[in-house]
Amino acid sequence: MSIRCPFAVVLVTALFAFAPVQAAPTDLSAVASSERPQATQAGPAPTLSTFGLCTGPQNALDFAASPVPVTEDRCYYRQRFSATSVAPSNAPGSCGGYSVAFGPMGDLRRDMKTVRLTAEWGDAPIASANACATAKLAAVAWGYRCDNDACNQGNWEKIELQRQTQGSWSSASQSCTLRIAFAGADNRYKTLNLDIITSQMVNGSRVRKRAKGTIEVERGNGQCYSSSAGTATGMNATTRPGTVATPSATASAVRP
């Protein structure tokens, strides 16, 4: 599904296998809609799924704990939350990795229906092509979809399918890139959750590394429309009156 404007890790290591594991479907209807769904309400605990990820959203290790300002550019209203793990991307349970969330505590605006969740390498830059070739990133994006205006009814759903990628080395820039982006539109979400696993071969063993997650949402402000499809096009960012004077608001990571 396309979006209208593109958006320009504890010192313990653990062995990590990326072999796919097929898990049975999970009923997520009893899982709470908050940033820490497994802590706030009894429900099915997430279990192991593909790429070492989970069958449901994890309790977020980092989340927007105070309102994230809305910014406005020529065509869009936007919110953005980004966090990087301070330790390797190990989850406390049997599945998953580093989980980031943006929800009610961060004043996620439900009318911003275009969403983008980006998982990235958050550890020290990889300095060689050989090391880059052993680096992997797996991620899954979740959203608590609102089924009514009050959002007191809804359910968790995946935003696209979980994915895995390997490091991509650029000879020109002498850099390694690992990034997975998930996009959605047209649904109103109460909470967005991104679960990320990064790993690399070190001395013959696969160890987990730090990860970075970014969650962005937007909606058009009614000022910009194309002549063909009536869709908005983003320009350079400025702030709306009453918001902080930065192009995009990145809340600092808060450990629960």
C-alpha positions as CSV (number, residue, x, y, z in Angstrom):
1,M,0.0,0.0,0.0
2,S,1.5,3.3,-1.0
3,I,1.6,6.5,1.1
4,R,1.3,10.0,-0.3
5,C,4.7,11.4,0.9
6,P,7.8,9.5,1.7
7,F,9.5,10.1,5.0
8,A,13.1,11.3,3.9
9,V,21.8,-2.6,21.8
10,V,23.3,-4.7,29.6
11,L,26.2,-6.3,28.0
12,V,24.7,-9.8,27.6
13,T,24.8,-11.3,24.1
14,A,22.7,-14.1,22.9
15,L,22.8,-16.6,20.1
16,F,20.2,-15.8,17.5
17,A,18.8,-18.0,14.7
18,F,16.8,-16.6,11.9
19,A,15.3,-19.9,10.8
20,P,11.6,-19.4,10.2
21,V,9.2,-20.9,12.7
22,Q,5.5,-21.2,11.8
23,A,3.3,-20.4,14.7
24,A,-0.4,-21.0,15.0
25,P,-2.7,-17.9,14.6
26,T,-3.1,-15.9,17.8
27,D,-6.3,-14.3,19.0
28,L,-5.3,-10.8,20.0
29,S,-8.8,-9.5,21.0
30,A,-8.0,-9.7,24.7
31,V,-4.7,-7.9,24.4
32,A,-4.8,-4.3,25.8
33,S,-4.4,-1.4,23.4
34,S,-1.7,0.4,25.3
35,E,2.0,0.9,24.9
36,R,2.6,-2.1,27.2
37,P,-0.2,-4.5,26.3
38,Q,1.1,-7.5,28.1
39,A,1.5,-5.7,31.4
40,T,-1.9,-3.9,31.6
41,Q,-4.3,-6.7,30.9
42,A,-4.4,-10.5,31.0
43,G,-4.3,-12.0,27.6
44,P,-2.4,-14.5,25.4
45,A,1.3,-14.1,25.9
46,P,3.1,-13.7,22.5
47,T,5.0,-16.8,21.3
48,L,7.7,-17.5,18.8
49,S,7.0,-16.8,15.2
50,T,9.0,-16.2,12.1
51,F,12.6,-14.8,12.3
52,G,12.5,-15.0,16.1
53,L,9.8,-12.4,16.3
54,C,6.5,-12.8,18.2
55,T,2.9,-13.7,17.4
56,G,1.6,-10.5,19.0
57,P,2.8,-7.0,20.2
58,Q,5.3,-6.9,23.0
59,N,5.5,-4.6,25.9
60,A,7.5,-1.6,24.6
61,L,10.9,-1.1,26.1
62,D,10.8,2.5,24.9
63,F,7.8,4.6,24.1
64,A,6.5,8.2,23.9
65,A,5.7,8.9,27.6
66,S,4.5,12.5,27.0
67,P,2.7,14.2,24.2
68,V,4.6,14.4,20.9
69,P,4.1,17.8,19.3
70,V,2.4,18.1,15.9
71,T,4.4,19.8,13.2
72,E,3.1,21.2,10.0
73,D,4.7,21.7,6.6
74,R,3.1,23.2,3.5
75,C,1.0,20.1,3.0
76,Y,0.9,17.9,6.1
77,Y,0.4,17.7,9.8
78,R,2.9,15.1,11.3
79,Q,4.0,13.4,14.5
80,R,7.3,11.4,14.9
81,F,8.8,9.3,17.7
82,S,12.2,7.6,17.5
83,A,14.3,5.6,20.0
84,T,17.5,3.5,20.0
85,S,18.1,0.7,22.4
86,V,20.8,1.1,25.0
87,A,21.4,-2.7,25.0
88,P,21.3,-5.5,22.5
89,S,17.9,-6.2,21.0
90,N,17.0,-9.0,23.5
91,A,13.4,-9.3,24.6
92,P,12.7,-10.5,28.2
93,G,10.6,-13.4,26.9
94,S,11.0,-16.3,24.5
95,C,10.5,-14.2,21.4
96,G,11.1,-10.8,19.9
97,G,13.7,-8.1,20.3
98,Y,13.7,-4.4,21.0
99,S,10.1,-3.0,21.0
100,V,9.2,0.7,20.4
101,A,5.7,2.1,20.8
102,F,3.8,5.3,20.1
103,G,0.3,5.5,21.6
104,P,-2.1,7.4,24.0
105,M,0.7,8.5,26.4
106,G,2.3,10.2,23.4
107,D,-1.0,11.7,22.2
108,L,-0.9,9.8,19.0
109,R,-3.5,11.5,16.8
110,R,-5.9,9.0,15.4
111,D,-6.9,11.2,12.5
112,M,-3.4,10.8,11.1
113,K,-4.1,7.7,9.1
114,T,-0.9,7.5,7.0
115,V,1.6,5.7,9.1
116,R,5.2,4.6,8.6
117,L,7.3,2.4,11.0
118,T,11.0,2.1,10.3
119,A,13.4,-0.5,11.8
120,E,17.1,0.2,11.5
121,W,20.5,-0.9,12.7
122,G,21.2,1.1,15.9
123,D,24.7,-0.2,16.9
124,A,28.1,1.1,15.9
125,P,28.5,1.6,12.2
126,I,29.7,-1.5,10.4
127,A,33.1,-0.8,8.8
128,S,33.6,-3.5,6.2
129,A,31.8,-5.4,3.5
130,N,32.5,-8.7,5.1
131,A,31.0,-7.7,8.4
132,C,28.1,-6.1,6.6
133,A,27.4,-9.4,4.9
134,T,26.8,-11.1,8.3
135,A,24.5,-8.4,9.7
136,K,20.8,-9.1,9.8
137,L,17.7,-7.2,10.8
138,A,14.2,-8.6,11.3
139,A,11.1,-6.6,12.3
140,V,7.3,-6.7,12.6
141,A,5.0,-3.7,12.9
142,W,1.7,-3.8,14.8
143,G,-1.2,-1.3,15.2
144,Y,-4.2,-1.3,17.5
145,R,-6.9,-0.5,14.9
146,C,-9.9,1.5,16.1
147,D,-13.3,0.1,15.1
148,N,-15.4,3.0,16.4
149,D,-14.9,6.8,16.9
150,A,-14.2,6.4,20.7
151,C,-11.7,3.6,20.0
152,N,-13.1,1.5,22.8
153,Q,-13.4,-1.3,20.3
154,G,-10.7,-2.6,18.1
155,N,-8.0,-5.1,17.7
156,W,-4.3,-5.5,17.0
157,E,-3.2,-6.2,13.5
158,K,0.0,-6.4,11.5
159,I,0.9,-3.5,9.3
160,E,2.3,-5.5,6.4
161,L,4.1,-8.8,7.0
162,Q,7.1,-9.3,9.2
163,R,10.3,-9.2,7.2
164,Q,14.0,-9.8,7.4
165,T,16.9,-8.2,5.6
166,Q,20.7,-8.5,5.3
167,G,23.2,-5.8,5.4
168,S,23.7,-3.9,2.1
169,W,27.3,-2.6,1.6
170,S,28.0,0.6,-0.4
171,S,31.5,0.8,-1.9
172,A,31.0,4.4,-2.7
173,S,30.2,5.6,0.8
174,Q,31.9,2.7,2.6
175,S,28.8,2.1,4.7
176,C,26.4,-0.7,5.6
177,T,22.7,-0.2,5.5
178,L,20.0,-2.3,7.3
179,R,16.5,-0.9,7.2
180,I,12.9,-2.2,6.9
181,A,10.0,0.2,6.5
182,F,6.3,-0.6,7.0
183,A,3.5,1.6,5.7
184,G,-0.2,1.8,6.2
185,A,-3.0,4.2,5.4
186,D,-6.8,4.6,5.9
187,N,-7.0,3.0,9.4
188,R,-7.2,4.9,12.7
189,Y,-4.7,3.5,15.2
190,K,-4.7,4.0,19.0
191,T,-1.2,2.5,19.4
192,L,1.6,1.6,17.0
193,N,4.3,-0.9,18.0
194,L,7.5,-1.9,16.2
195,D,9.5,-5.0,17.3
196,I,13.1,-5.2,16.0
197,I,15.9,-7.8,16.1
198,T,19.4,-6.9,14.9
199,S,22.3,-9.4,14.9
200,Q,25.8,-10.0,13.5
201,M,28.3,-12.8,13.4
202,V,31.1,-12.3,16.0
203,N,33.9,-14.8,16.4
204,G,31.8,-17.5,14.7
205,S,28.6,-16.8,16.8
206,R,25.6,-14.8,16.0
207,V,25.0,-12.1,18.6
208,R,22.3,-9.5,18.9
209,K,23.0,-5.8,18.5
210,R,21.4,-2.5,19.3
211,A,18.4,-1.4,17.2
212,K,16.6,1.8,16.3
213,G,12.9,2.3,15.7
214,T,11.0,5.3,14.3
215,I,7.2,5.7,14.1
216,E,5.8,8.5,12.0
217,V,2.2,9.5,11.2
218,E,0.7,12.2,9.0
219,R,-2.4,13.6,7.4
220,G,-3.0,16.3,4.8
221,N,-3.8,19.8,5.9
222,G,-6.0,20.6,2.9
223,Q,-3.5,23.0,1.3
224,C,-1.9,20.9,-1.4
225,Y,-3.6,18.8,-4.0
226,S,-2.4,17.4,-7.3
227,S,-4.5,18.0,-10.4
228,S,-4.8,14.3,-11.1
229,A,-5.4,12.4,-7.9
230,G,-6.1,15.1,-5.4
231,T,-3.3,13.9,-3.1
232,A,-1.0,16.2,-1.1
233,T,2.7,16.6,-1.6
234,G,5.0,17.4,1.3
235,M,7.4,20.3,1.4
236,N,10.0,21.7,3.8
237,A,8.7,21.6,7.4
238,T,7.7,24.5,9.5
239,T,5.7,24.4,12.8
240,R,2.1,25.0,13.5
241,P,1.3,27.7,16.1
242,G,1.5,26.3,19.6
243,T,4.0,23.5,18.7
244,V,7.7,23.4,19.3
245,A,9.8,25.1,16.7
246,T,11.5,22.1,15.1
247,P,10.9,20.5,11.8
248,S,10.0,17.2,13.4
249,A,9.4,16.3,17.0
250,T,11.5,13.4,18.2
251,A,10.7,12.4,21.8
252,S,13.5,11.2,23.9
253,A,13.4,7.5,24.7
254,V,11.9,6.7,28.1
255,R,12.7,3.4,29.9
256,P,9.6,2.1,31.7
